[in-house]
Amino acid sequence: MTQYLISFNDGAMDHIPDEDFADVGKASHAVVEEAISAGVWVYGAGLLRQRASVVGTDGMVTDGPFPETKEVVGGFSVVEVASREEALAWAAKMAVACRCAQEVRDIMPDPETDEMLRRAGS
């Protein structure tokens, strides 16, 4: 099984009228509930608008996001599924529920970290 990041950009939902947000919330939570029931849900959340800090290698903290960043993630979900096609199908459900396009990325496996977690009993 592979984990996939499904995300949308900050501002992607700006076209939705305020009075429709309750319906969008219900629809998106229905997809989350379906993903949980299917055993593919790992985690997901919305991110506070434009709240980012950049921590440099020297420890200096500046208000972010990175200056070169054109688009900022507004929300994300992580699913663990058998194929990219299955991840795309979940992204399609989320796109309909959230009324905005979703980006899908493979999360690179890290066997060394997995082994650390196994040893730690996680």
HELIX and SHEET records of a PDB file:
HELIX    1   1 ASP A   18  ASP A   20  5                                   3    
HELIX    2   2 PHE A   21  ALA A   38  1                                  18    
HELIX    3   3 ARG A   84  CYS A   98  1                                  15    
HELIX    4   4 PRO A  111  ALA A  120  1                                  10    
SHEET    1   A 4 TRP A  41  GLY A  46  0                                        
SHEET    2   A 4 VAL A  73  VAL A  81 -1                                        
SHEET    3   A 4 THR A   2  ASN A   9 -1                                        
SHEET    4   A 4 GLU A 103  ASP A 106 -1                                        
SHEET    1   B 2 SER A  53  VAL A  55  0                                        
SHEET    2   B 2 VAL A  61  ASP A  63 -1                                        
END                                                                             
